[in-house]
Amino acid sequence: MDPVCAKLQDFLQCGYLSREHIFYKLIKNAVDFVTAVNNDFSKENQFEWDSEILEFLDSIEHYGHEATVNLLRAPGFYKRAVDNAVKTTAMPKFNCQSWNWPLPGRTTRQKRNKGRYTTRNGMYWPLIQNFLDIISDEKSGIEHIFYCKETKLKLFAITSQEDGIALKPGL
């Protein structure tokens, strides 16, 4: 067995890596995609990407633009050689030479009917909730700058990125 596969299996068995983690889902989807393509899947039996992977790529495209996704993905099936003598609609076999990482293309991601981010003003509640969980955890190492014993009010310094996707403890 390949040492990387063995180490990945060790990580899964000891609980270091969860099957719910995006890294695991990314590897699983990439392997399943290559397997599906090489097993002549049809339009009736299409491979379906995990929604978390699609959301992840939507975020990368929104904040890093399409060029960033293209860098991660590489050309893939784009402008693949077509044999006009054989009129076929079959998908070509997966070729590692034209891919950096097997990821869904833009048209696959656009097939979903709703967006994965918002441009509306205001704060995104799950982001705020995660941030509050982090700063309230004693093990996080984040120190408050002010604490009032009467009201139990704690003040924390934070910074906000211009793109609004990341709140970070301040300096």
ROPALUM-280370 format. One line per field, with one value per atom (N, C-alpha, C): residue number from 0; residue in three letters; chain; atom name; x, y, z. Coordinates in nm, 2 decimals, padded with zeros to 4 digits. Atoms other than C-alpha are relative to their C-alpha. Layout:
% ROPALUM-280370
seq: (NUM; ...)
type: (ALA; ...)
mol: (A; ...)
atom: (CA; ...)
east: (X; ...)
north: (Y; ...)
up: (Z; ...)
***
This chain:
% ROPALUM-280370
seq: (0; 0; 0; 1; 1; 1; 2; 2; 2; 3; 3; 3; 4; 4; 4; 5; 5; 5; 6; 6; 6; 7; 7; 7; 8; 8; 8; 9; 9; 9; 10; 10; 10; 11; 11; 11; 12; 12; 12; 13; 13; 13; 14; 14; 14; 15; 15; 15; 16; 16; 16; 17; 17; 17; 18; 18; 18; 19; 19; 19; 20; 20; 20; 21; 21; 21; 22; 22; 22; 23; 23; 23; 24; 24; 24; 25; 25; 25; 26; 26; 26; 27; 27; 27; 28; 28; 28; 29; 29; 29; 30; 30; 30; 31; 31; 31; 32; 32; 32; 33; 33; 33; 34; 34; 34; 35; 35; 35; 36; 36; 36; 37; 37; 37; 38; 38; 38; 39; 39; 39; 40; 40; 40; 41; 41; 41; 42; 42; 42; 43; 43; 43; 44; 44; 44; 45; 45; 45; 46; 46; 46; 47; 47; 47; 48; 48; 48; 49; 49; 49; 50; 50; 50; 51; 51; 51; 52; 52; 52; 53; 53; 53; 54; 54; 54; 55; 55; 55; 56; 56; 56; 57; 57; 57; 58; 58; 58; 59; 59; 59; 60; 60; 60; 61; 61; 61; 62; 62; 62; 63; 63; 63; 64; 64; 64; 65; 65; 65; 66; 66; 66; 67; 67; 67; 68; 68; 68; 69; 69; 69; 70; 70; 70; 71; 71; 71; 72; 72; 72; 73; 73; 73; 74; 74; 74; 75; 75; 75; 76; 76; 76; 77; 77; 77; 78; 78; 78; 79; 79; 79; 80; 80; 80; 81; 81; 81; 82; 82; 82; 83; 83; 83; 84; 84; 84; 85; 85; 85; 86; 86; 86; 87; 87; 87; 88; 88; 88; 89; 89; 89; 90; 90; 90; 91; 91; 91; 92; 92; 92; 93; 93; 93; 94; 94; 94; 95; 95; 95; 96; 96; 96; 97; 97; 97; 98; 98; 98; 99; 99; 99; 100; 100; 100; 101; 101; 101; 102; 102; 102; 103; 103; 103; 104; 104; 104; 105; 105; 105; 106; 106; 106; 107; 107; 107; 108; 108; 108; 109; 109; 109; 110; 110; 110; 111; 111; 111; 112; 112; 112; 113; 113; 113; 114; 114; 114; 115; 115; 115; 116; 116; 116; 117; 117; 117; 118; 118; 118; 119; 119; 119; 120; 120; 120; 121; 121; 121; 122; 122; 122; 123; 123; 123; 124; 124; 124; 125; 125; 125; 126; 126; 126; 127; 127; 127; 128; 128; 128; 129; 129; 129; 130; 130; 130; 131; 131; 131; 132; 132; 132; 133; 133; 133; 134; 134; 134; 135; 135; 135; 136; 136; 136; 137; 137; 137; 138; 138; 138; 139; 139; 139; 140; 140; 140; 141; 141; 141; 142; 142; 142; 143; 143; 143; 144; 144; 144; 145; 145; 145; 146; 146; 146; 147; 147; 147; 148; 148; 148; 149; 149; 149; 150; 150; 150; 151; 151; 151; 152; 152; 152; 153; 153; 153; 154; 154; 154; 155; 155; 155; 156; 156; 156; 157; 157; 157; 158; 158; 158; 159; 159; 159; 160; 160; 160; 161; 161; 161; 162; 162; 162; 163; 163; 163; 164; 164; 164; 165; 165; 165; 166; 166; 166; 167; 167; 167; 168; 168; 168; 169; 169; 169; 170; 170; 170)
type: (MET; MET; MET; ASP; ASP; ASP; PRO; PRO; PRO; VAL; VAL; VAL; CYS; CYS; CYS; ALA; ALA; ALA; LYS; LYS; LYS; LEU; LEU; LEU; GLN; GLN; GLN; ASP; ASP; ASP; PHE; PHE; PHE; LEU; LEU; LEU; GLN; GLN; GLN; CYS; CYS; CYS; GLY; GLY; GLY; TYR; TYR; TYR; LEU; LEU; LEU; SER; SER; SER; ARG; ARG; ARG; GLU; GLU; GLU; HIS; HIS; HIS; ILE; ILE; ILE; PHE; PHE; PHE; TYR; TYR; TYR; LYS; LYS; LYS; LEU; LEU; LEU; ILE; ILE; ILE; LYS; LYS; LYS; ASN; ASN; ASN; ALA; ALA; ALA; VAL; VAL; VAL; ASP; ASP; ASP; PHE; PHE; PHE; VAL; VAL; VAL; THR; THR; THR; ALA; ALA; ALA; VAL; VAL; VAL; ASN; ASN; ASN; ASN; ASN; ASN; ASP; ASP; ASP; PHE; PHE; PHE; SER; SER; SER; LYS; LYS; LYS; GLU; GLU; GLU; ASN; ASN; ASN; GLN; GLN; GLN; PHE; PHE; PHE; GLU; GLU; GLU; TRP; TRP; TRP; ASP; ASP; ASP; SER; SER; SER; GLU; GLU; GLU; ILE; ILE; ILE; LEU; LEU; LEU; GLU; GLU; GLU; PHE; PHE; PHE; LEU; LEU; LEU; ASP; ASP; ASP; SER; SER; SER; ILE; ILE; ILE; GLU; GLU; GLU; HIS; HIS; HIS; TYR; TYR; TYR; GLY; GLY; GLY; HIS; HIS; HIS; GLU; GLU; GLU; ALA; ALA; ALA; THR; THR; THR; VAL; VAL; VAL; ASN; ASN; ASN; LEU; LEU; LEU; LEU; LEU; LEU; ARG; ARG; ARG; ALA; ALA; ALA; PRO; PRO; PRO; GLY; GLY; GLY; PHE; PHE; PHE; TYR; TYR; TYR; LYS; LYS; LYS; ARG; ARG; ARG; ALA; ALA; ALA; VAL; VAL; VAL; ASP; ASP; ASP; ASN; ASN; ASN; ALA; ALA; ALA; VAL; VAL; VAL; LYS; LYS; LYS; THR; THR; THR; THR; THR; THR; ALA; ALA; ALA; MET; MET; MET; PRO; PRO; PRO; LYS; LYS; LYS; PHE; PHE; PHE; ASN; ASN; ASN; CYS; CYS; CYS; GLN; GLN; GLN; SER; SER; SER; TRP; TRP; TRP; ASN; ASN; ASN; TRP; TRP; TRP; PRO; PRO; PRO; LEU; LEU; LEU; PRO; PRO; PRO; GLY; GLY; GLY; ARG; ARG; ARG; THR; THR; THR; THR; THR; THR; ARG; ARG; ARG; GLN; GLN; GLN; LYS; LYS; LYS; ARG; ARG; ARG; ASN; ASN; ASN; LYS; LYS; LYS; GLY; GLY; GLY; ARG; ARG; ARG; TYR; TYR; TYR; THR; THR; THR; THR; THR; THR; ARG; ARG; ARG; ASN; ASN; ASN; GLY; GLY; GLY; MET; MET; MET; TYR; TYR; TYR; TRP; TRP; TRP; PRO; PRO; PRO; LEU; LEU; LEU; ILE; ILE; ILE; GLN; GLN; GLN; ASN; ASN; ASN; PHE; PHE; PHE; LEU; LEU; LEU; ASP; ASP; ASP; ILE; ILE; ILE; ILE; ILE; ILE; SER; SER; SER; ASP; ASP; ASP; GLU; GLU; GLU; LYS; LYS; LYS; SER; SER; SER; GLY; GLY; GLY; ILE; ILE; ILE; GLU; GLU; GLU; HIS; HIS; HIS; ILE; ILE; ILE; PHE; PHE; PHE; TYR; TYR; TYR; CYS; CYS; CYS; LYS; LYS; LYS; GLU; GLU; GLU; THR; THR; THR; LYS; LYS; LYS; LEU; LEU; LEU; LYS; LYS; LYS; LEU; LEU; LEU; PHE; PHE; PHE; ALA; ALA; ALA; ILE; ILE; ILE; THR; THR; THR; SER; SER; SER; GLN; GLN; GLN; GLU; GLU; GLU; ASP; ASP; ASP; GLY; GLY; GLY; ILE; ILE; ILE; ALA; ALA; ALA; LEU; LEU; LEU; LYS; LYS; LYS; PRO; PRO; PRO; GLY; GLY; GLY; LEU; LEU; LEU)
mol: (A; A; A; A; A; A; A; A; A; A; A; A; A; A; A; A; A; A; A; A; A; A; A; A; A; A; A; A; A; A; A; A; A; A; A; A; A; A; A; A; A; A; A; A; A; A; A; A; A; A; A; A; A; A; A; A; A; A; A; A; A; A; A; A; A; A; A; A; A; A; A; A; A; A; A; A; A; A; A; A; A; A; A; A; A; A; A; A; A; A; A; A; A; A; A; A; A; A; A; A; A; A; A; A; A; A; A; A; A; A; A; A; A; A; A; A; A; A; A; A; A; A; A; A; A; A; A; A; A; A; A; A; A; A; A; A; A; A; A; A; A; A; A; A; A; A; A; A; A; A; A; A; A; A; A; A; A; A; A; A; A; A; A; A; A; A; A; A; A; A; A; A; A; A; A; A; A; A; A; A; A; A; A; A; A; A; A; A; A; A; A; A; A; A; A; A; A; A; A; A; A; A; A; A; A; A; A; A; A; A; A; A; A; A; A; A; A; A; A; A; A; A; A; A; A; A; A; A; A; A; A; A; A; A; A; A; A; A; A; A; A; A; A; A; A; A; A; A; A; A; A; A; A; A; A; A; A; A; A; A; A; A; A; A; A; A; A; A; A; A; A; A; A; A; A; A; A; A; A; A; A; A; A; A; A; A; A; A; A; A; A; A; A; A; A; A; A; A; A; A; A; A; A; A; A; A; A; A; A; A; A; A; A; A; A; A; A; A; A; A; A; A; A; A; A; A; A; A; A; A; A; A; A; A; A; A; A; A; A; A; A; A; A; A; A; A; A; A; A; A; A; A; A; A; A; A; A; A; A; A; A; A; A; A; A; A; A; A; A; A; A; A; A; A; A; A; A; A; A; A; A; A; A; A; A; A; A; A; A; A; A; A; A; A; A; A; A; A; A; A; A; A; A; A; A; A; A; A; A; A; A; A; A; A; A; A; A; A; A; A; A; A; A; A; A; A; A; A; A; A; A; A; A; A; A; A; A; A; A; A; A; A; A; A; A; A; A; A; A; A; A; A; A; A; A; A; A; A; A; A; A; A; A; A; A; A; A; A; A; A; A; A; A; A; A; A; A; A; A; A; A; A; A; A; A; A; A; A; A; A; A; A; A; A; A; A; A; A; A; A; A; A; A; A; A; A; A; A; A; A; A; A; A)
atom: (N; CA; C; N; CA; C; N; CA; C; N; CA; C; N; CA; C; N; CA; C; N; CA; C; N; CA; C; N; CA; C; N; CA; C; N; CA; C; N; CA; C; N; CA; C; N; CA; C; N; CA; C; N; CA; C; N; CA; C; N; CA; C; N; CA; C; N; CA; C; N; CA; C; N; CA; C; N; CA; C; N; CA; C; N; CA; C; N; CA; C; N; CA; C; N; CA; C; N; CA; C; N; CA; C; N; CA; C; N; CA; C; N; CA; C; N; CA; C; N; CA; C; N; CA; C; N; CA; C; N; CA; C; N; CA; C; N; CA; C; N; CA; C; N; CA; C; N; CA; C; N; CA; C; N; CA; C; N; CA; C; N; CA; C; N; CA; C; N; CA; C; N; CA; C; N; CA; C; N; CA; C; N; CA; C; N; CA; C; N; CA; C; N; CA; C; N; CA; C; N; CA; C; N; CA; C; N; CA; C; N; CA; C; N; CA; C; N; CA; C; N; CA; C; N; CA; C; N; CA; C; N; CA; C; N; CA; C; N; CA; C; N; CA; C; N; CA; C; N; CA; C; N; CA; C; N; CA; C; N; CA; C; N; CA; C; N; CA; C; N; CA; C; N; CA; C; N; CA; C; N; CA; C; N; CA; C; N; CA; C; N; CA; C; N; CA; C; N; CA; C; N; CA; C; N; CA; C; N; CA; C; N; CA; C; N; CA; C; N; CA; C; N; CA; C; N; CA; C; N; CA; C; N; CA; C; N; CA; C; N; CA; C; N; CA; C; N; CA; C; N; CA; C; N; CA; C; N; CA; C; N; CA; C; N; CA; C; N; CA; C; N; CA; C; N; CA; C; N; CA; C; N; CA; C; N; CA; C; N; CA; C; N; CA; C; N; CA; C; N; CA; C; N; CA; C; N; CA; C; N; CA; C; N; CA; C; N; CA; C; N; CA; C; N; CA; C; N; CA; C; N; CA; C; N; CA; C; N; CA; C; N; CA; C; N; CA; C; N; CA; C; N; CA; C; N; CA; C; N; CA; C; N; CA; C; N; CA; C; N; CA; C; N; CA; C; N; CA; C; N; CA; C; N; CA; C; N; CA; C; N; CA; C; N; CA; C; N; CA; C; N; CA; C; N; CA; C; N; CA; C; N; CA; C; N; CA; C; N; CA; C; N; CA; C; N; CA; C; N; CA; C; N; CA; C; N; CA; C; N; CA; C; N; CA; C; N; CA; C; N; CA; C; N; CA; C; N; CA; C; N; CA; C; N; CA; C; N; CA; C; N; CA; C; N; CA; C; N; CA; C; N; CA; C; N; CA; C; N; CA; C; N; CA; C; N; CA; C)
east: (00.08; 00.00; 00.09; -00.08; 00.12; 00.01; -00.02; 00.26; -00.10; 00.09; 00.03; -00.14; 00.13; -00.28; 00.00; -00.01; -00.16; -00.01; 00.01; -00.11; -00.14; 00.14; -00.45; -00.09; 00.09; -00.61; 00.03; -00.03; -00.42; -00.06; 00.06; -00.54; -00.15; 00.14; -00.90; -00.03; 00.02; -00.87; 00.02; -00.03; -00.72; -00.08; 00.09; -00.97; 00.06; -00.07; -00.71; -00.07; 00.07; -00.91; -00.14; 00.14; -01.29; -00.04; 00.05; -01.48; -00.09; 00.08; -01.68; 00.08; -00.09; -01.37; 00.00; 00.00; -01.35; 00.12; -00.12; -01.00; -00.04; 00.04; -01.15; -00.10; 00.11; -01.45; 00.07; -00.06; -01.22; 00.08; -00.07; -01.00; -00.11; 00.10; -01.31; -00.07; 00.06; -01.48; 00.09; -00.09; -01.17; 00.02; -00.02; -01.12; -00.13; 00.13; -01.50; -00.02; 00.01; -01.49; 00.08; -00.09; -01.19; -00.06; 00.06; -01.35; -00.12; 00.13; -01.69; 00.04; -00.03; -01.53; 00.07; -00.07; -01.31; -00.09; 00.09; -01.61; -00.12; 00.10; -01.81; -00.13; 00.13; -02.08; -00.07; 00.09; -02.37; -00.07; 00.08; -02.59; -00.11; 00.10; -02.85; 00.07; -00.07; -02.59; 00.12; -00.10; -02.39; 00.06; -00.06; -02.14; -00.05; 00.05; -02.26; 00.10; -00.09; -02.02; -00.06; 00.04; -02.05; -00.03; 00.04; -02.23; 00.10; -00.10; -01.96; 00.12; -00.11; -01.70; -00.04; 00.05; -01.91; -00.01; 00.00; -01.96; 00.14; -00.14; -01.58; 00.05; -00.05; -01.51; -00.07; 00.07; -01.78; 00.07; -00.07; -01.60; 00.13; -00.13; -01.26; -00.02; 00.02; -01.40; -00.05; 00.05; -01.58; 00.11; -00.10; -01.28; 00.13; -00.12; -01.00; -00.01; 00.03; -01.17; 00.01; 00.00; -01.21; 00.14; -00.14; -00.83; 00.05; -00.05; -00.77; -00.05; 00.06; -01.01; 00.07; -00.07; -00.85; 00.14; -00.13; -00.51; 00.00; 00.01; -00.62; -00.04; 00.07; -00.82; 00.09; -00.07; -00.61; -00.11; 00.10; -00.78; -00.10; 00.09; -00.94; -00.05; 00.05; -01.17; -00.01; 00.01; -01.16; 00.08; -00.06; -01.08; 00.07; -00.06; -01.01; 00.00; 00.00; -00.92; -00.13; 00.12; -01.23; 00.02; -00.01; -01.23; -00.13; 00.12; -01.48; -00.04; 00.04; -01.47; -00.09; 00.08; -01.63; -00.09; 00.09; -01.94; -00.05; 00.04; -01.98; -00.02; 00.02; -02.11; 00.06; -00.06; -01.92; 00.11; -00.10; -01.70; 00.14; -00.14; -01.32; 00.04; -00.06; -01.12; 00.08; -00.07; -00.96; 00.15; -00.15; -00.60; 00.06; -00.07; -00.38; 00.08; -00.08; -00.18; -00.07; 00.08; -00.46; -00.07; 00.06; -00.56; 00.10; -00.08; -00.40; -00.07; 00.09; -00.68; -00.13; 00.13; -01.00; -00.11; 00.10; -01.25; -00.11; 00.11; -01.59; 00.02; -00.02; -01.59; -00.11; 00.09; -01.78; -00.15; 00.13; -02.08; -00.07; 00.05; -02.12; -00.04; 00.04; -02.12; -00.12; 00.11; -02.36; -00.14; 00.12; -02.62; -00.09; 00.08; -02.73; -00.08; 00.09; -03.01; 00.01; -00.01; -02.90; 00.15; -00.13; -02.59; 00.05; -00.06; -02.35; 00.06; -00.05; -02.26; -00.10; 00.09; -02.45; 00.08; -00.06; -02.37; -00.08; 00.08; -02.63; 00.08; -00.07; -02.52; -00.04; 00.04; -02.51; 00.10; -00.09; -02.34; -00.06; 00.05; -02.37; 00.00; 00.01; -02.50; 00.09; -00.09; -02.30; 00.14; -00.13; -01.98; 00.01; 00.00; -02.07; 00.00; 00.01; -02.17; 00.14; -00.13; -01.84; 00.10; -00.10; -01.64; -00.03; 00.03; -01.83; 00.04; -00.05; -01.76; 00.15; -00.15; -01.39; 00.04; -00.05; -01.35; -00.05; 00.05; -01.56; 00.07; -00.07; -01.34; 00.13; -00.12; -01.08; 00.13; -00.12; -00.84; 00.04; -00.04; -00.84; 00.12; -00.12; -00.57; -00.03; 00.04; -00.76; -00.03; 00.02; -00.73; -00.09; 00.08; -00.99; 00.08; -00.07; -00.88; -00.06; 00.07; -01.14; -00.10; 00.10; -01.35; -00.06; 00.08; -01.62; -00.06; 00.05; -01.69; -00.15; 00.14; -02.03; -00.09; 00.08; -02.18; 00.05; -00.06; -01.95; 00.03; -00.02; -01.88; 00.15; -00.13; -01.57; 00.01; -00.02; -01.43; 00.12; -00.10; -01.22; 00.03; -00.04; -01.02; -00.01; 00.01; -01.10; 00.03; -00.02; -01.02; -00.10; 00.09; -01.25; 00.07; -00.06; -01.11; -00.10; 00.08; -01.24; -00.10; 00.09; -01.40; -00.11; 00.10; -01.60; -00.01; 00.01; -01.53; 00.07; -00.08; -01.29; 00.01; -00.02; -01.31; 00.12; -00.12; -00.98; 00.02; -00.03; -00.88; 00.10; -00.08; -00.72; 00.13; -00.14; -00.37; -00.01)
north: (-00.12; 00.00; 00.12; -00.13; 00.35; 00.06; -00.06; 00.53; 00.11; -00.11; 00.83; -00.06; 00.07; 00.60; -00.06; 00.06; 00.42; 00.11; -00.11; 00.75; 00.06; -00.05; 00.88; -00.10; 00.09; 00.56; 00.00; -00.02; 00.60; 00.12; -00.13; 00.96; -00.02; 00.02; 00.84; -00.09; 00.09; 00.55; 00.06; -00.05; 00.75; 00.13; -00.12; 01.04; 00.13; -00.12; 01.29; 00.08; -00.05; 01.34; -00.06; 00.05; 01.32; -00.01; 00.02; 01.20; 00.12; -00.12; 01.52; 00.12; -00.11; 01.74; 00.02; -00.03; 01.92; -00.06; 00.06; 01.78; -00.15; 00.14; 01.42; 00.00; -00.01; 01.52; 00.04; -00.04; 01.68; -00.12; 00.12; 01.37; -00.11; 00.10; 01.14; 00.04; -00.04; 01.35; -00.01; 00.01; 01.36; -00.14; 00.15; 00.98; -00.05; 00.05; 00.92; 00.06; -00.06; 01.16; -00.07; 00.08; 00.99; -00.14; 00.14; 00.65; 00.01; -00.01; 00.76; 00.03; -00.04; 00.92; -00.12; 00.12; 00.61; -00.12; 00.11; 00.38; 00.03; -00.04; 00.54; 00.03; -00.04; 00.71; 00.07; -00.06; 00.83; 00.12; -00.12; 01.14; -00.04; 00.05; 00.93; -00.03; 00.04; 00.82; 00.09; -00.10; 01.14; 00.00; -00.02; 01.19; 00.13; -00.12; 01.44; 00.04; -00.05; 01.66; 00.03; -00.03; 01.71; 00.15; -00.14; 02.04; 00.09; -00.08; 02.15; 00.04; -00.03; 02.12; 00.11; -00.10; 02.32; 00.14; -00.12; 02.59; 00.06; -00.04; 02.59; 00.07; -00.05; 02.65; 00.13; -00.13; 02.92; 00.11; -00.10; 03.10; 00.04; -00.03; 03.07; 00.08; -00.08; 03.20; 00.14; -00.14; 03.49; 00.09; -00.08; 03.60; 00.00; 00.01; 03.49; 00.00; -00.01; 03.51; -00.14; 00.13; 03.24; -00.05; 00.04; 03.24; -00.09; 00.08; 03.10; -00.14; 00.13; 02.81; -00.07; 00.06; 02.75; -00.05; 00.04; 02.74; -00.13; 00.13; 02.47; -00.11; 00.10; 02.28; -00.04; 00.02; 02.32; -00.02; 00.00; 02.28; -00.11; 00.11; 01.94; -00.05; 00.04; 01.85; 00.11; -00.11; 02.20; -00.01; 00.01; 02.20; -00.13; 00.13; 01.83; -00.04; 00.04; 01.67; -00.09; 00.07; 01.55; -00.07; 00.07; 01.28; 00.01; -00.03; 01.41; -00.12; 00.11; 01.08; -00.09; 00.08; 00.91; 00.10; -00.09; 01.11; -00.06; 00.06; 01.03; 00.11; -00.09; 01.21; -00.05; 00.06; 00.99; 00.09; -00.07; 01.15; -00.07; 00.05; 01.11; -00.06; 00.05; 00.91; 00.11; -00.10; 01.10; -00.01; -00.01; 01.22; 00.09; -00.08; 01.34; 00.11; -00.10; 01.54; 00.14; -00.13; 01.80; 00.05; -00.04; 01.83; 00.03; -00.01; 01.97; -00.07; 00.07; 01.86; -00.02; 00.02; 01.70; 00.08; -00.09; 01.98; 00.03; -00.03; 02.07; 00.13; -00.12; 02.32; 00.10; -00.11; 02.65; -00.04; 00.03; 02.51; -00.10; 00.09; 02.23; 00.08; -00.08; 02.48; 00.09; -00.09; 02.71; -00.07; 00.07; 02.44; 00.01; -00.02; 02.49; 00.13; -00.11; 02.74; 00.11; -00.11; 02.95; 00.03; -00.05; 03.15; -00.05; 00.05; 03.05; 00.11; -00.11; 03.40; 00.11; -00.11; 03.72; 00.13; -00.14; 04.08; 00.10; -00.09; 04.22; 00.06; -00.05; 04.45; -00.07; 00.07; 04.31; -00.11; 00.11; 04.02; -00.13; 00.13; 03.66; -00.08; 00.05; 03.49; -00.12; 00.11; 03.16; 00.04; -00.05; 03.36; 00.06; -00.06; 03.56; -00.10; 00.11; 03.25; -00.07; 00.06; 03.08; 00.09; -00.10; 03.39; 00.00; -00.01; 03.41; -00.13; 00.12; 03.04; 00.00; 00.00; 03.09; 00.09; -00.09; 03.39; -00.04; 00.04; 03.24; -00.13; 00.13; 02.92; 00.04; -00.03; 02.94; -00.05; 00.07; 02.72; 00.07; -00.07; 02.96; 00.09; -00.09; 03.18; 00.14; -00.14; 03.50; 00.07; -00.07; 03.75; 00.12; -00.12; 04.02; 00.12; -00.12; 04.38; 00.07; -00.06; 04.48; -00.10; 00.09; 04.29; 00.07; -00.06; 04.43; -00.11; 00.11; 04.20; 00.02; -00.02; 04.36; -00.05; 00.04; 04.31; -00.12; 00.11; 04.03; 00.03; -00.04; 04.23; -00.02; 00.02; 04.13; 00.07; -00.06; 04.34; -00.06; 00.06; 04.19; 00.09; -00.08; 04.37; -00.10; 00.08; 04.24; 00.08; -00.07; 04.33; -00.07; 00.05; 04.28; 00.02; -00.01; 04.20; 00.09; -00.08; 04.43; -00.09; 00.09; 04.13; -00.06; 00.04; 04.06; -00.15; 00.15; 03.68; -00.04; 00.04; 03.68; 00.10; -00.08; 03.83; -00.07; 00.05; 03.79; 00.08; -00.07; 03.87; 00.11; -00.11; 04.21; 00.00; -00.01; 04.32; 00.07)
up: (00.00; 00.00; 00.00; 00.01; -00.08; 00.14; -00.14; 00.24; 00.03; -00.02; 00.19; 00.03; -00.02; 00.17; 00.14; -00.14; 00.49; 00.10; -00.10; 00.67; 00.01; 00.00; 00.56; 00.08; -00.07; 00.69; 00.16; -00.14; 01.02; 00.06; -00.04; 01.05; 00.03; -00.01; 01.00; 00.12; -00.11; 01.25; 00.13; -00.13; 01.53; 00.02; -00.02; 01.48; -00.03; 00.03; 01.37; -00.11; 00.11; 01.05; 00.00; 00.01; 01.04; -00.14; 00.14; 00.74; -00.03; 00.02; 00.78; -00.04; 00.03; 00.73; -00.15; 00.14; 00.40; -00.08; 00.06; 00.33; -00.05; 00.03; 00.34; -00.11; 00.10; 00.13; -00.14; 00.13; -00.13; -00.06; 00.05; -00.16; -00.05; 00.04; -00.17; -00.13; 00.12; -00.43; -00.12; 00.11; -00.65; -00.04; 00.03; -00.63; -00.06; 00.05; -00.69; -00.14; 00.13; -00.99; -00.10; 00.10; -01.16; -00.02; 00.02; -01.10; -00.09; 00.08; -01.24; -00.15; 00.14; -01.55; -00.07; 00.06; -01.62; -00.01; 00.01; -01.58; -00.09; 00.10; -01.86; 00.06; -00.05; -01.66; -00.11; 00.10; -01.86; 00.06; -00.05; -01.84; 00.10; -00.09; -01.66; 00.13; -00.13; -01.40; 00.02; -00.02; -01.35; 00.14; -00.13; -01.08; 00.06; -00.06; -00.82; 00.11; -00.09; -00.63; 00.13; -00.13; -00.26; 00.01; 00.00; -00.19; 00.08; -00.07; 00.06; -00.09; 00.10; -00.22; -00.09; 00.09; -00.45; 00.07; -00.08; -00.18; 00.02; -00.02; -00.11; -00.13; 00.12; -00.48; -00.04; 00.02; -00.50; 00.07; -00.08; -00.22; -00.06; 00.06; -00.38; -00.13; 00.12; -00.71; 00.03; -00.03; -00.54; 00.05; -00.06; -00.34; -00.07; 00.07; -00.56; -00.15; 00.14; -00.90; -00.07; 00.07; -01.16; -00.03; 00.02; -01.23; 00.11; -00.11; -00.89; 00.00; 00.01; -00.94; -00.12; 00.12; -01.29; 00.04; -00.04; -01.13; 00.08; -00.08; -00.88; -00.09; 00.08; -01.14; -00.12; 00.13; -01.46; -00.11; 00.10; -01.80; 00.01; -00.02; -01.72; -00.14; 00.13; -02.01; -00.10; 00.08; -02.16; -00.13; 00.14; -02.54; -00.02; 00.02; -02.53; -00.15; 00.14; -02.86; -00.03; 00.03; -03.03; -00.14; 00.13; -03.30; -00.08; 00.08; -03.56; -00.08; 00.07; -03.74; 00.08; -00.09; -03.44; 00.07; -00.07; -03.35; 00.13; -00.13; -02.98; 00.10; -00.11; -02.68; 00.13; -00.12; -02.44; 00.06; -00.07; -02.18; -00.03; 00.02; -02.24; 00.14; -00.12; -01.99; 00.07; -00.08; -01.71; -00.03; 00.04; -01.80; 00.10; -00.10; -01.51; -00.06; 00.06; -01.75; -00.02; 00.02; -01.80; 00.12; -00.12; -01.44; 00.11; -00.12; -01.13; 00.11; -00.10; -00.90; -00.06; 00.06; -01.01; 00.08; -00.07; -00.92; -00.10; 00.09; -01.07; -00.07; 00.08; -01.35; 00.03; -00.03; -01.35; -00.04; 00.04; -01.54; 00.10; -00.10; -01.29; 00.13; -00.12; -01.00; -00.03; 00.03; -01.18; -00.01; 00.02; -01.22; 00.13; -00.12; -00.86; -00.01; 00.02; -00.83; 00.10; -00.10; -00.53; 00.02; -00.02; -00.45; 00.14; -00.12; -00.17; 00.09; -00.08; -00.04; -00.03; 00.02; 00.00; -00.01; 00.01; -00.10; 00.08; -00.08; 00.14; 00.12; -00.12; 00.42; 00.12; -00.13; 00.77; 00.02; -00.04; 00.94; -00.02; 00.02; 00.86; 00.13; -00.13; 01.17; 00.04; -00.04; 01.16; 00.02; -00.02; 01.12; 00.14; -00.13; 01.43; 00.11; -00.10; 01.62; 00.02; -00.01; 01.54; 00.07; -00.06; 01.64; 00.15; -00.15; 01.98; 00.07; -00.06; 02.04; 00.02; -00.01; 01.98; 00.11; -00.10; 02.20; 00.14; -00.14; 02.49; 00.05; -00.04; 02.49; 00.07; -00.08; 02.77; -00.06; 00.06; 02.57; -00.13; 00.12; 02.27; 00.01; -00.02; 02.42; -00.03; 00.03; 02.33; 00.13; -00.13; 02.61; -00.02; 00.00; 02.68; 00.03; -00.03; 02.70; 00.12; -00.11; 02.96; 00.05; -00.06; 03.21; 00.12; -00.11; 03.44; 00.08; -00.08; 03.73; 00.03; -00.03; 03.80; -00.11; 00.11; 03.46; -00.08; 00.07; 03.35; -00.15; 00.13; 03.04; -00.03; 00.04; 02.85; -00.14; 00.13; 02.56; -00.06; 00.08; 02.29; -00.12; 00.12; 02.02; -00.12; 00.12; 01.67; -00.12; 00.13; 01.31; -00.10; 00.11; 01.01; -00.13; 00.13; 00.67; -00.09; 00.09; 00.39; -00.07; 00.07; 00.22; 00.09; -00.10; 00.54; 00.03; -00.02; 00.53; 00.13; -00.12; 00.83; 00.11; -00.12; 01.18; 00.07; -00.07; 01.36; 00.13; -00.12; 01.71; -00.03; 00.02; 01.72; 00.07; -00.06; 01.82; 00.14)
***
